[in-house]
């Protein structure tokens, strides 16, 4: 059996040492002068120890080479012998609030000529919606050139239909909602960017995105029925690399409607033909619900006529999803949500806190699998079950719960949260347009107070 050798190299400030090891036995070693370019000295030391092995007529295979050096760290610390560096991203960052390399020392950026180019999502070509410099004791200065931070769209005021009272969204409204939802995410919920692009695309295709006030529910025949809550579940950053199909939340809602069409009532299905209903960990569920046939009108006959959609959380990614679903299904979006910000787990949804039954509920992935839950011991059990299923679906899936009544929307949900997001976003974008601090604009809009400025380095 051929011997197995390994080479170890240690690059010091004066000398570069190399050894050849067979197990823990030193077979050969050499000490060479460290050269300014480091590589030449390493090559000399390695050639010297290999020559000794050859002279000793040793036969074998070199399995690894380990090189230890502080020169890389020293070069960064001393800012010497650095070459220009460019970073190209094929997907954006999770947030538009912090530009790339914002925490890099300015002299290091200058030494390396560091630049950042991004294509697809998040930030584009290094542009950010937020200032690039943060003070330590006062408000950040206004951007020198605000035009580069603004969407290339005409600023418009909200258009309210005089007869229906519907707020018909414009592209500017979508931009304002996306910025405001990012703020209301409070650091969670992911970026609204993908939903923003989908909503703008829907408007380009001639679809309408309509928003209604909660009090208009049940006021007319067209708005008499239930409100469906749709959202994405999983890790928001997954969608930076694994794009959604665009139908996950609609498929989850369709699954809930199909369950009612199959006779769902109080945790039971009247038609279980061909279905394997399982029970475990406080949940009664179906791994993949596929009814034999569905009638798109049957859900109305079963008393689950969906007349509007609503956001589960106004912060981050899920704030925009109801706009996309509403445009696709030609349903209005209720100016409300279930949390007033982003939330990490399903049991924190406002209606569930108030005792509303979440079932039937459904989770659907980009491949069309539809996991259904018929009954749960608690909303926390639903969270635990769906979280496991979501991981198996690739850490991202659309979710829908039992539709809410108009009374439940008005009593257990946060009212007018879309309007609030719009006002926040409008204040920020308007501030950039006028060359003033967007943070000051937010403080004035919300009657807030600035406590500190800076960038989090770690979360304990």
N, C-alpha and C positions, 0 to 999 in steps of 0.2 A: 504494500500500500504506500502510495506517494506521501511524503511528508507535507504537512500544512504549515505555511509560514504567514506571519503578519508583519507589516512594517509600521513603525511608529515614528513620527517626526514632531519635534518640539522647536518652534521658532522663537528665539529670544531676541532681545535687543542687540546683543553682540554676536552670539553664535547660534547656529542651527544644528541640532543634534538629531541623528537618525539611528534606528536600531532595527534589526530583523530578529523576530522572536519565533521560536518553535515551542508552542505551549507557553510556559513561563520561563524558558531558557533563552538567554541572549546568544544568538548565533554570530552576529557581527554588529559593529557600531562605527559611527563616524561623526566627527565634529567639523563643521565648516563655518566660515564667516558669513553672518547674515548680510545679505545684499540689500541695497535700497529698494529694489523691486520685489523682494521677498521670494518670488518664484524661482529666480536663478539659484539662490542659495539652497532652496528645498531640492531642486533638481540635482545639484551637485552632491548633496548629502545622500540622496536616494541612490544615485549612480554609484557612489563609493561603497555603500553597504551591499549592493547587489554584486559588485565586482568581487568583494570578499567572499560572498556566498559561492560565486562561480569558481574562485581560486580554491576553495575548500572542496570543490566537486560535490556539492550538496544538490540533490534533486528533490523537487517538490512543487507545490502550487501555492502562490500567494493569494490568500483568501480575502484580505482587507488591508487598507492603508488608512491610518489615522493621523491627522495633522492637527496639532494644537498651536494656536497663535493668538496673540492679543493685538496684532497689527490692525485688524479691521476695526476693533473698538478704538484703538489709538488714533486711527485716521479720522474717525467720526469726532472724537473728543478734540483733537487738534485741528480739525478742518483742513487737512492737507492731503494731497495726492488723490482728491476726489474727482470723479468724472461726471459729466452731465447725465442726468437720469430722467427718463420719461415713463410715466405709468399710464397705461391704456386700459380702461375698464370696459367690458362688454355688457355690464349691467350696473345700474345705479346703486347708490347707497340706500340704506333703509330710511334715512331722513333727509329732508332738504334743509334742515335747520343748521347743520354743521358742515361747512365745506371741507373737501378733502385736504389733509395735511394741515388743518387749522391749528394743531398743537405742535407743529414742527417749529423749532427755533428759526428766526428769520435768517441768521447767518448761515445755517445749514442749508436752507432753501437756496440762498444766494450761491453757496459754494458748489452745489450740485446742479444748479439751474433747474431745480425740480419743478415739473409741470404735470398737470393732470388733464386727461381727455376722457370724457365719458360719452358713450352712445347707448341709448336705450334706457329709459326709466331713470328715476331718481333725479340726479342733477345732469345737465347736458353741457358738455364742453366747459366744465368748471364753474358754471353759473350757479348761484345759490339765491334763495329767497331771503337770506339773512345776511347781515353785515359780516365781513370777514375779520374784523378786529373787535375784541371785547375788552372793555376797560375793567378796572378792578374796584373802582369806588364810585363810578358815575355811569350814566347812560352811555352806550356806545355811540360814536359819532355817526351822523347820517352818511349814507353811501355817497361817494363823489359823483358817480354816474348812475342814477337810479333807473335809467331807461333799460339797462341790461338786465334788471331784475324783474321787469314787468312782462306779463304775457302780451303778445302782439295782438291785442283785441281792443275793440272799442268799449269804453266804459259806459255802462247803461244802468238805469235804475230798475228795480223789480217791476215787472209788468203783471198787473192783477186783472184777470178777466172780469169785466163789469157785471156779467150775468151769473157766472158760476162761482166767482170768488177765488178761482184757481190762480195760483202764481205759476206762470209759464216761464220756465228757466231759459235764459240766454247763455251763450258761451261765457260771458263775463260773470254771470251768476255762478256757473260751475267752478270757475277759477276762484271766486271768493269763498265758496263752500269748501273747496279742497284746502285752501290755506287755513280757514277757520277750524276745520276738522282736525288738521294737523296740530293746531294749538290745543284744542279740547282733548286730544288724545293723551295729554299729560305725560308724554314720553312712552306711551304704549299704543297698541293697536296697529302698528305698522304704518306705512306711508299711504296716503290717499292717492298717490300718483297714478297707479294702474286704473283705479276706478275713475279718476279724472279723465284719463285718455279715452276710456270706454264711453263715458257720458258724452264727451265732446264728439266722439265718433257717431254716437246715436243721433245727435243733433245734426251732424253733417248729412246723415242718411235721411233726414226729413222727419224723424220721430220727435214726439213731444215728451218733455219731462214736466209733469204737473205736480205742484205741491198744494195741499189743502190744510186748513186749520183743523185741529181736533174737534172743535165744536160743530163742524159741518157734517160729521158722521151721523147717519140716521136722519138727516134733515130732508133728504130727497130720496125718491125710489132708487136712483142710480147709486147712492151712497149708503143704502140700507143693507147691511151685511156685516162681515167680519174683516179684520185687518190681519194680514199675514206678516210675520216677522221673518226676514231673511238675513243671513250673514254668512261669513266664512269662519271656519274653525280651524285652528292649527297654528303653525308658526308663520307669522306674516312674511318674514324674510325668505321663506321657501319660494314665494312667488317671484322673487328677483331672478331666480334661475329656472324654476319650474312654473312656466306660465299656466294659468288656468285655461280650461276649455271655453269658459264663458257661459256654461249652462249648469254649473254645479248647484247654485242656489235655486234656480228654477226647477231643476230635477228634484231637489229635496222638497220644494213646495208641492210639486205634482204628486210626489209620493204620499204626502200628508193628505191631499185631496183624494187620491186613490184609496187610501185606507177608509176614509169616510164613505166613499162610494161602495166599498165592500162591506158596509154595515158596521163600521167601528162605533162602539158605544161603551164608555166607562171601562176602558182597558180590554175590551173583548171584540173579536171579529166574528160576525155571524157567518161569514163564508171563509172557512179555513182549508178548503180543498187544495191539496198539493202543497200546503205550507207547513214548515217545521217551526213551530213556535217554541222558543227556548226560554228558560228561566234561570237566573243566577245573579248573585251579588246585588239583590234588590231591584232587578230589572227584568221585565218580560219583553222579549225582542225577537226580531227576525233578522238574520244575517244579510239577506238580499231580497227585498220584497218585489216580486214580479207578478202582478195580477194577470189572470188569463186574458182579460180584455177590459178596457176602460171606456167610459163614455164621458166626454168632456163636459157634458151638461148634467151628469148625475150628481155632481157635488152640490149644485144649487138645490136639487131636490132633497138632499140629505141635511139641509140647514147649515151648510158651511160655505155659503156664497161669499167669495173673497171680492171685496170692492176696493181695496187699497192695500198698499204695502207700507212697512215702517222699518226704520233702522233699529237693530238691537242695541247699538252703541254709536254715539255721535262722533267719537274720536277715532281717527285713523282710517284704515282700509274700509271697515264696515259702514262708515258713514256714507260712502259713495255707492255701495252695492245696490241699495233700494232704488236709487235713481236709474241705474242700468236696468234692473228688473222691471221697474215701472214703465220705462220706455219700451222695453221688449213686449210686455204684456198689455200695454195701453191702460195702465192702472195709475191712479194718482198716488203720491207719496204723502203720508201724514207728517205734519210738522211736529214731530215728537220722536223720542227714542226711549230705550229701556234703562239708561244709566246716567246720561248727562256727561259722559266721558268714555274712555275705553275701559274695559274690565277683563280680567284674565280668565274667569271661570263662569260657567253657565248659571250656577246657583245665585250669582250676583245680579242677574237680570231682574229689574224692578218688579214686574208682574209675578215672578216666582217668589220673591221676598214677601209679596202681598198675598201669597197663597194660591195663585192661579196654577191650575194643573198644566204642566208642559206637554202632556201627551194628547194625541199622538205626535211624535217627533221623528224627524228623518235626517239622515246624513248621506250625502251623495258625493262621489268623487268624479274626476275628469274622465273616467272610463265607463261611467254609467251605473256603478254599483250603488244600490239604495238600501242602506241599513235603516231599519225602522224599529222604534221603541213604542210598545203598546201601553206599558204601565211601569211606574217607578215608585219606589218607597219615598224618595225625596229628589229634589232637583240636583243635589250633590251626587246621588247615585247615577243620574243621567249624565252629569259631567264626567264621572269616572268611566262610565261605559263608552260614551262617545269619544273621549280622549284616547282610549285604547284603540278603538276602531279607526280614528283619524290618523293615528301613527301608522297603522297598517295600510291606510290609503295613500301614504306618501306625505303625511304631516300637513295636508291641506285638503279641505272638503267644504262643501256648502251645507248649511244647516237650516232647518225650518222647524218651528214649533206649532202647537195647536193655535189656530187663529184666535185673535182677541176680539171681544165684543167692543162696541163703541164705549160703553161704560167702563170697561177695564182699561182701555187706552187712556181715558180721561182721569181715572182714579189712581192708576199705578204706574204711569209712565211720565217722563219728563216732558213738559209741554214746550213747544216752540223752540226746540233745540236746533233745528235747521236754520231758523231765522237768526238765532244767536251766532251760529257758525258763520253765516253770511255776513253779519255785521262785523265780526272780528276780521274776517278775510278782507272785506271791503276797506276797513280801517287801515290794515297793514299795506295793502296794495296802493291805496290812496296816499299813504304816508311816503312810500317810495316815490310816487309820482311827483310829490311836492318836496322831496329831498329832506324829509325830517325822519327822526328815529321811529321805526315801526314799533319798538317796545313802548315808547311814550304814547303812541297811538292806542296800543292795546290797554295800557294803564288808564287812559282817559275813557275808552269805551266801556271798560269793566269797573271803573271806579276803584282801581287797584292801587297797590303800593309796591314799589321796588324794594326788595329786601337785600338782594345781592346779585352780582353778575359774575360769570366765570364758566368754566367747562368742567363737568364731573370727570375725575380721573379714575374713580373706582366706586363700586357699590358694595357695601359691607352686608 
